[in-house]
Amino acid sequence: MTQRHLPRATPFAFGLTFVPTETLGAIVTDVAGPAQVLARACHQLGAAFAFVPSWAPWANEALDALIDTGVSPLWVVQGPLWPILDAGELTSGLRRTLTDPDGIAERIEDGLDAVVARTRHGLESGAVAVVLAEDLAGTEGPLVAPDFAIERLLPAYSAVASTAAGFSCPAVLHSDGETRWLLGAVKRAGFSAMHAGGGLSFDAFERLFWAARALDLAVIGGMQSVELSGGLARAEVLGSRVGLLARAGGLLVADDGGITTGQEVAALSHALAVAKSDV
């Protein structure tokens, strides 16, 4: 089987992650359908890769459209924890990761087969990597009990990383928030990269980047929505700082998944131009 890789993290690679296709419509006006909008937006922004949410009804079409456009698709699957938590009362469910870790871990194991099956489908259909999406932290730190995440969740997630490895493909973990406490477990579970999701300032993102780099984990992100929402002047500063990090290697530049407006897309485009010029 041909070895597949994430786009090179140096000198500069950019991608789109969770920007809603209706928001990308601010820069794409001459195509119809979410899959084609995503592919065209990648072309216009010079994106080398894009996340494809496996749960979207247009996911398979997006894989084909991105491949046809020369963009590397990363197949996103939902992790097994949040469907369990969403089925009940959220606060009590999160508390159970501390008070009943065995019970929650058993339910996670029960749901893993479906996650692995979705992973396999995306990789068989041409994705170059799989992204396991599970929000385990907020801006202030862990949402779930840290011991549970490190000792139970990440070892369970290794089933997804192992499936990807069987296709000679890397695996990426996505989580919002401050996840430096989790990075060692992410590496041990077989993941090659971390997508730093929403909620972080660029200062916080930079701390996460250097911590991940010390563990030889690539990082996807940098275009923090809290900065992009501040207008073009802040976007210019952001782009310059992202460009400096990209020079260090190990960074795949991308949005953080928090972009929701056309103005933020415009700021992203401006920040990208600055970052590329600095690299």
N, C-alpha and C positions, 0 to 999 in steps of 0.2 A: 504494500500500500504506500502511496506517495506521502512523504512527510509534509504536514501542513503546519504553518506557523502563524502567529500574530504578525501583523505588519511590523517592519523594523521600527524600533523605538528611537533610533537615531539615524540621521540628524533630526528629522522631523516627520512625524506621522500624525494625522488628525482623523478623528472619527466622530460620528453621531451616536449617542446612546439612547436616551429615553425622551428625546424631544418629540412631542405629539405631532403627528403628521398634519393635523389641522393648523398647528402653529407654523410648521414649515411652509404652509400655503402662503405665508407672507412673502416668500421669495420664489415660490413656484406657482405660476398661474396658468400654465399652458398644458397641463396634463391632468388626467382624472384618475382617481383611485389612490388609496393610501400607499400601496406598494410602489406605484410609479412616482408619486410625490417624493417618497423617501429616496428612491434612486436618483431622481433629478436633482433634489437638494444636495445629495452627496456630490454629484457632478459639479454643481454650481459653487459649492464651498470647497471643492478639492479634497473631499474626504476619501481616505484610503480604506476605511472600514465603517461598518454600521451594525448596531444591535438590531436583531429581529426578534420581537416578542413572540414566543411560540404559541401563546394563547390567543393571539390575534387571528381573526378569520382570514386575513390576507397574508399570513406568515409565509406559506409556501410560495405564493406569488412573489413576495418580496425577495425571497432567496434567489429566485430565477432572475428577477429584475436587477438585483445588485450584481450578480455574477455577470450578467450580460453587459453591465455598465463598467465592469472591471473593478468593482468594489468588493472587498472581502466581508462576507456576512458572518457575524457572531451570533449564534443561536442562544436565546435567553430562555431558561426554564425557571419556574418558580420553585423555591425551596420547599421542603416538606413541613416546616414548622408553622408558618403563618396560616395555612389552611386549617390547621388544628386549632390555633388560637382564635381565628375568625369564626369558628363554629360555636364558640362559647363566649363568655364574658372575658374581654381582653385582659383586664387587670388581674383577675383571678388566674387566667391562663398563664400570664407571665410569672405570677407568683408561684405557680406550680412547677416552673423550671427550677425553683429553689426548694420547694417543699416536697415535691413528688417527681424527682428526675427520672426514676425508673419507669413510672407510668407514661410520662411524656415521651421518653426515649423509645418505648415499645410502640407507641402510635406513630412515631417518626419512621421507625423501621418498616411498619406496615405500609406507609405511603411511598417508600423509596422506589419500589418497582415501577410505579407510574412515572416518577421523575426520570429514572434511568431510561425508560422506554421513550419518553419525549426527547431525551438527550440523543439517543441512538437515531431517532428519526431525522433530527436536524443534521447530524453529521453524515448520515447516509445520503441526505439530499444536497450536500455540497457546502455546508457551513465549515469554516476554517477553525472554529473554536466554539466552546460552549461557555455560557455565563450562567452561573447559579446565583439567582437573585433572592436574597433574604436579608431584610433589615434587622440587624442585631444590635444596633447602637443608635444613639441620638447625639446631638452636639455636645452633651455633657458626659457621655460615656455609655456603658452597656445598657441595653434594654432588657436583656435576659441575664440570668445568673452567669457570671463569667466562668465559673467552674463547669457549669452545665454546657456552655458553648464550647469550651476547650476540650472537655473530656468526653462529651456525648455527641454534640452536633457536628463538629468538624470531622471526627472519625466516620460519622455516617455520611457526610458529604463526600468523603473519599471515594464512595461508589460512583459518583458522577465523574470525578477526576480520573478514576481508573477506566471508566467507559471511554472517555475522551482519549486517554493514552492508547487504548486499543485501536483507535483510528489514527494514531500518530498526530493527535491534535492537542493543543493546550486547553486548560480549564482556567476560568476566571471566576473569582468570587465578587459579587456586588453587595455592598451594604452602605446605607447612609451612615452619617455620623462619624464619631471619633472611634476608630477601630485599631489604634496602635497596639492595644492590649491583646488583640486577636491574631496579629500577623504571624507569630511563630507557629501557631496551630494551623493557619492557612497554608503555610509552607509545608508543614509536615503532612498535611492531608493530600498533597500532590498538586496544588494549584500553582500556576505560573505567574499569575498577575492578580491585582486587586483593582476593582473599579471603585474609586472613592466617590460615593454618592452625595446627595444634597445635604445642605445644612452647614457646611464648613466654610469659614472664611478662607482666603488664600493663605494666610499665615498658618492656620491649622492644617490645611492641605499640604503645605510645604513640610511641616513637621512629619506628617504621615508619609510623604514621599521619601524623605531621607531614612526614616525607620524601615520602610519596605526595601529600599535600595540596599541597606546594610544586610538584609536577609536574601538578597538576590531575587527579590520579587519585583516584577515590572508593575507600574502603576498606570491606570487609565484615568484620565480626568484633567483637572487643572483649571478649566474654564468654569469657575464657580459662579453659580447663578446669583448669589448674594452680591457679588461684585458686578456682574453684568447688568443687574437691575438698577445700578446707580448711574447709568448713562454712558455716553461715548468717552468722556474724559477718564472715568474710572476703568472703562474697558481698555483704553490705551495703556494705562499703567499695568493692568492685569496682563495684557498681551506681552509687554516687555518682560515681566517677571516670569511668565510661562516660558518665553523664549530662552531665558537664562537657565531654567531648569532642564529644558529639552537638550541643551548643550551637554549637560552632565550625563545623559543617556539613561535609559530605563523608563522614560516617560512616553506614553502614547497619549497625545493631547486629545481631549474630548470634553464635552459638556458633562456636568455632574448629575444630569437627570432632572434638574429643577427648573429648566426653562419652560415658560408657559405663555409668553407673549411675543408678538412680532417684533417689538422694540428690543427685547432681549436677543432675538435672533440677529437683528441688525448689529447689536453691540458685540455679539459673538463673532460675526463676520469681520468687524473692525479689529477686535482683539487678535483674531487669527492673522490678519495682514501684518500687524505689528510684530507678533511672535515670529512669523516666518522671516521677516526682514532682519530680526535680531539674530536668528539662527544662521 
